Amino acid sequence: MNHDLDVTSAARNWRVDAAAAPTPAQVVGELFARDVLTLEELKARISKPEYGSLRATLERGERLDPRIADTVALAMKTWAMERGATHYTHWFQPLTGATAEKHDSFVSPNGDGLAIATFSGKELIQAEPDASSFPSGGLRATFEARGYTAWDPSSPAFIIRHANGATLCIPAVFASWTGEALDLKTPLLRSMEALNQAVTPVLRLFGASAGTRVVSTVGAEQEYFLIAEEYFYRRPDLVTTGRTLFGTRPPRGQELEDHYFGEIPDRVLSFMTDAEMQLYALGIPVKTRHKEVAPGQFEIAPIFETGNVAADHQQLLMQVLRNTARRYGLVCLMHEKPFAGVNGSGKHCNWSMGTDAGENLFEPGDTPHENLQFLFFCAAVLKAVDEHQDLLRVSVAGASNDHRLGANEAPPAILSIFLGSELSDIFSRLESGQGGRGPEAGLLGLGSSVLPPIPRHAGDRNRTSPFAFTGNKFEFRAVGSSQSISFPITVLNTIVADAVQTLTTELEARLSRGLALDEAVGEIVRGTYSAHRRIVFGGDGYSAEWHREAEEERGLLNLRTSIDAIRHLNDEKNLRLFGRFGVLSERELAARQEILYDIYFKTVNIEGETTEAVAQTMILPAAVDYLVDLGQAGGSRAVRSTLAEVEAAADELYGALQLLREQNRALGGDEAHEKAHHVRDHVLPAMDGVRQAADRLEKLVADRHWPLPTYRQMLFVK
């Protein structure tokens, strides 16, 4: 194999068709949301009463009036066809973590040899894909195929374009014939309603109107790697598993710290610009792009949106990045750890709560009233995260994310909250009963001697914290780059709803005893912080000292692997929590636990068998070929020494392969959780043994014999 030719091809084998980039005015005025059926666009196409009925559904949660479905469907079809769409699909999020779609044509024969374009209200509201073909965790038997997708009017319809056409995508939920959720979207919508129902009563105590609605808002940063397409298809491990199962560290990685925020290569910048234009057309408000820490790693970040829309947009963003990269001779890798020895990729979820009046409930304000609210809701988050560490860890569980969590690049598996020095001081002063102003500058007075002032900026940031307050939001940094954000946000919404509801009951009791609002809030915040301050930590989350303190002194959970975490999903407290808020039933929760185990097993099983195949059919033959060359090269000291080293490494690889082959064949049991434990405890260590031997060989075998593109090539050739 001529690797010099590979490098040249990878660096040069791309072309960009010359195209005039839109001006900023065109992006704002013409391009943004061009392929989205916005409410304003729909308002112009249906009657005022019908639009009012639809708005009541969207804004007040009223049941959708089926009588307006035909009118909306006609407007939707007309709008889509005007933009070139020939087909439509219910676009949903099954329990695979990806999205699903089945396209149907607008064109229907009319019986006299001609065709017409049709799309009815019935087709808009409901479709019927095969439910048994998706993971159901036992909710559907293989022979029970019936399942339904149903239109989610809270998320706008949009158009996906391809080289010679377009498709209308209608965001939908997915449920079984018995009404149980088979998707990630339904529990997310339920959790948003639970949060609204829990938060609005306390907002009324703080003076909000009875018509106020509350939603969770999310901005999810997306990290990813780009490698030359030339290399991707020469790596069976990348093609099959999304990560490199072999590869020794290159002489240069990220140790020079010169990649983060560095100059973006023209090829990559062209890709980014192309992708951003498509995302703008889909109404996705991407704001930031930059190089990340590892070579070949980048990030894109949108601004805040309503939680369910943000979840939809995250899935679309990943799809657009993957598809667009191919146009530039690149492949976009979303895996959490595609390369060993350099930073992996996460998806930091910036989570907050907001009202329909545009108020951010985690924004420190200018008045005592606003800051009473702020402290109350911050205290609720402390309580929620402390009491439900297990659920937050389960929400980011997965075989791929296990490679990233706890490494010196991502937050540890131990959940803690970083408040920043100033906000930590606020809570400490509250707990001790101190009033007045702390020594820090730039604080906002609460106008009460009971409560200390609030900082506008909460101090420095802590990159080792899995859950950090960052000024007007909490950043959940443990979410993996390939994961859907729907379940993590579902968990956050639900646990905070639970905490707010409990604290609201306490607040009402104090007010009924005649306490003033500031005194009552002060008591609640003080007591909540005292009860849950163990979850607050501002130091180095990577240090061995913190791990020891967290487990032994604070009693925090350290669920190191996903298997350790998944078993807690169906704990009694979690069954009660999700059941009380109507987010997930006991059967739905049990199904999700089964699916998490099953996906974990299948992921590692595929990796184990791929490791075996590549090592047996590519790496070991390369070593043997090189040994033959060395045997024919004469008897010099250099040859003899090299031959001995290669022979020893090849024998090591052969022995490790035999062990891996045995573990791949032994499934560990019949149940999903038994198989998952087996691959974690036996297959992963056996894979590591094979890799160590193979990576040793990579440093010894002549380049012309080595069958796989190396890290040196993949990470740096752009």
Salt bridges, closest charged atoms under 4 A:
ASP6 OD2 - HIS3 ND1 3.43
ASP6 OD1 - ARG234 NH2 3.25
ASP35 OD1 - ARG34 NE 3.69
ASP35 OD1 - ARG161 NH2 2.89
GLU41 OE2 - ARG45 NE 2.86
GLU59 OE2 - ARG55 NH2 1.90
GLU62 OE2 - ARG60 NE 3.10
ASP65 OD2 - ARG67 NH2 3.01
GLU82 OE1 - ARG45 NH2 2.71
GLU82 OE1 - ARG83 NH1 3.54
GLU101 OE2 - HIS103 NE2 2.82
ASP104 OD2 - LYS102 NZ 3.31
GLU128 OE2 - ARG146 NH1 2.78
GLU144 OE1 - ARG140 NH1 3.94
ASP152 OD2 - LYS185 NZ 2.65
GLU180 OE2 - ARG587 NE 2.52
GLU193 OE1 - ARG213 NH2 3.05
GLU221 OE1 - HIS348 ND1 3.36
GLU229 OE2 - ARG326 NE 2.36
GLU230 OE2 - ARG234 NH2 3.52
ASP237 OD2 - ARG235 NH2 2.66
ASP258 OD2 - ARG252 NH2 2.43
ASP274 OD2 - ARG327 NH1 3.27
GLU276 OE1 - ARG289 NH1 2.57
GLU299 OE2 - HIS290 NE2 3.30
GLU305 OE2 - HIS313 ND1 2.73
ASP312 OD2 - LYS185 NZ 3.04
ASP366 OD1 - ARG456 NH2 2.23
ASP386 OD2 - HIS532 ND1 2.71
ASP386 OD1 - ARG534 NE 2.75
GLU387 OE2 - LYS383 NZ 2.84
GLU387 OE2 - HIS532 NE2 3.84
ASP390 OD1 - LYS573 NZ 3.07
ASP402 OD1 - ARG393 NH2 3.19
GLU409 OE1 - LYS337 NZ 2.67
GLU431 OE1 - ARG533 NH1 2.88
GLU475 OE2 - HIS348 ND1 3.17
GLU475 OE1 - ARG461 NH2 2.87
ASP498 OD2 - HIS388 NE2 3.64
ASP498 OD1 - ARG580 NH2 2.44
GLU523 OE1 - ARG510 NE 2.78
GLU549 OE2 - ARG554 NE 2.88
GLU551 OE2 - ARG560 NH2 3.23
ASP564 OD1 - ARG680 NH1 2.99
ASP571 OD2 - HIS568 ND1 2.86
GLU572 OE2 - ARG576 NH1 3.91
GLU588 OE1 - ARG190 NH1 2.99
ASP598 OD2 - LYS602 NZ 2.81
GLU607 OE2 - ARG243 NE 2.88
GLU612 OE2 - ARG661 NE 3.18
GLU612 OE2 - ARG665 NH2 2.88
ASP629 OD2 - ARG704 NH2 3.22
ASP629 OD2 - HIS705 NE2 2.62
GLU652 OE1 - ARG696 NH1 2.95
ASP681 OD1 - ARG680 NE 2.81
ASP695 OD2 - ARG691 NE 3.17
